[in-house]
């Protein structure tokens, strides 16, 4: 795909160097090669070894969106989650622009349409020459979605036709920077509130799968500023930092 000039102009205006590759192992890995003085946006038409959460493979055929952004990381570590929230909010806004469906966020980093996954987010903090950077990875199913046993998936093309990839890509990047402006404006609580408003499981009983394999049935009371869940079981509250809602 030839990169449209309007995407190049948008990224240049936002002080981003742009890298467009036909194929790469993973944009999350590739972008580390370009760490320098400027922010980076990298796009791949196809990934051969896309990375999902907890090391799972993100199936990445041509026709979907595979993006990574790299920023200098100047925030406190406690503010880390706002980057995930901004990214999730930008994807839901982007999808709502094109379809009238229930687009929601499945904590911590999945975007669903109804109960089928359409997008995922990765974040990683890296350091080079004593400078910290944060990498945001975005994968969105546009024209195809993988068939996964016991896990529903979907793509944007399932809900609307006449999609033009170049336009879709531009609107996604534009949506990202609209939401990212809230970080620049220090509107962190607004970012988290927008994230909460797209969480269908708040104030309801859920099953969570912990890293040790234990499954807990809990009341999801809130999401904390650091991205952890505030849950309650038998009158006892607990913060959950790593788990999966099942």
N, C-alpha and C positions, 0 to 999 in steps of 0.2 A: 504494500500500500504506500502510495506517495503521500507524505504528510501535508495536509492542507495548510496554506499560508496563514489562515486565521488562527490556527493552533500555535504555529510558530510565533506569531505576533503576540498572542495572549501570554505565552510563557516568557517571551522576551520582556514584555511590559512588567511581568511579575518578578523579574530578575532571576529567571531560571535558565540554565543551560539545558538543551533538549537533546536526548539521544534516542534514535529510533532504529530498532533492529528487526530484521525479518524473523530471526530465530535466536533464542538464547536458552541457556539452561534454566535460569530463573532471574527475573528482574531484581529480586531481593539480593541475589549474589552479585549480579553484574554491576549494579549501581555502586558497589563499594570500590570499584576500579576508578571511579570518576570523582572521588572526594577531593575537593579543592576549595577555592575561594568563593565559588558561587553555589547556590542551590541547584539541585539536579532533578529533572524529570526524565524517566526512562520508560519507553513503550516498546513492547515486543509483540509482533504479530502472532508469534507462537512460542511456547515454552516447552522444552523437552523434559524438564524435571521441576515443574512448579511446586512450590512449597505451601502446604496447608498447615493448620494448627497442629501442634504436638508432632511435627515431622511427617504428617500425612501428605500424600502426593496430591497436588492440585492439577487435575487433568486439563490440559491447555491447548486444544486445537485452534487452528486459525479461525477467525471470525468473532472471537470474544475479546474483552478488554483485559489486558495485563499491564498494569501501570505500577511504578514505584516512584515515590518522591523522597528526596533527601534534603534535610534542613540542618543548619547548625542548631544545637539543642541548648537553649539558654534558660530553660525553666528549671524549677526545683523538681526533684524526682517525684514528689507527691503530686505534681501537675501532669505526670506522664499520660494519664488516661484521657485527658482532654483531646489529645491527638487522635486516639481511637474513636472517641465520641464525635469529633468533627468529621472524621471520615465516614462513619456510619450515617450521620445526619446528611452529609452531601449525597451519598448514594440513594438514600430514601427520597430526598428531594428530586434528584435526577429521575428516578423511576416514576415518581408521582407526576412528573411532567408529561410522561408518555402513556401511562395507563391509569385506569380508575379501579384499582384493586387494593386489597389490604396489604400494604407494604409495611413490614414490621422488623424490629431488631430482636434477634435471639442472642441474649448475652452469652459471651462477651463480644463476639466479633463476626457473627453471621447476619446476613440480611435475607429475609424470607418474603415471598409473596404467598399470602395465606400460610400454609405450613410447609412450603417447598423452598429449599435454599436456592437463591439466585446469585448471591455474592458473598465474598469473604474478605477479611481484613487481616493483615499481619503488621505488627510493629516491632521494631528492634532498635535499641540504642547501641551505637558503636563509638569507639574512640580512636582518634589518630592524632599524633603529635600533641597530646594533652588537650585536644578539643573534642567535645562530645557532639555527636550527630544523631538524629533520629531518622529512621527509614520507615516509611509507610508503604505497604504493599496492598494493592487492590486487584481483585479478580472478579469480573462480572460476566455472567453467562448472557450473551447477546443472541447468537444464532444457534447455539447448541448447549446441551447440558449433559453431564455424565449420568450413566445409569448405575446407581449404587444400591445394593441390597439393603433394605431396612432404613433407607434415608432418601426422602423425596427431594428431587431437584427440579429446576425449571429454568427457562431462559426467557428473555424479553420477547423473542419472536413467538412464543406460545400465546401471548396476549395481544399483540399488535403486529400488523403487517406493514409492508412498504418502508422498512427500516433502511436507512443509509448509514453505513458504518462511520464514515467520516463526520457526519453531523452528530451522531450519537456520541462519538468520542469527544468532540468539541464541547457538547453540553455537559458531559461528565466532568471534564477538567474545569469548565467555567463554574459548575456547581461546587466543586471542591474549593476553589478560591473564594467563592462567596461565603462559605462556612468558615474557612481558615481565617478570614478577616476578623472573626470573633476572638481568635487567639491574640491577634495583634492588638485588638481593642480591649483585651483583658476581661472579656465577658465569659469567664469560665463557668460560673453558675448557670448562666443562660444556656451554654452548650450542654451541660449535664441535664438540665431540665428538658431540653429538646430530645435528648437521647431517651430519657425516662418515658416521655410521651409516646414513644414508638415501641415500648416494651409491653407486649400483651400479657406477660406473666406477673406483673406487679400486683400485689394485694391478693394473690391466689396461692393455693397449694401447688407445689411442684415437686417433681423428683429430680434430684441432682446426683450425678455420678462423680465421686471424688477420685483423685489420682490413684488412691490405693485400692480402687475397685468397689468401695462401699457405696451403696445407694441410700440416700436419705430422702424422706418425704418431709418437706418443710413449708412454712408459710414465707413467701418472699415479701418482705416488708418494704425494702428500699434498696437503692443502689447508692453506695457511698461515693464521695468525691474521688477517691483513689481507684474507683472501678470495681471494688469488692462488693459482694452482695451482703445485705443485712437480712438474715433469716431468723426464724423462730421455730422452735420445736419444743412442745410440752412446756411452754412458758419461758424457755431459756433462749435468749438472743445470742447470735453468733455471726461473725464476719467470715465470709467464704471468699478466698482470693483465687483459688484455682479449682474449677469443676466444670461440668457440662450439664446443661439442662436436658433431660431426656423425657 
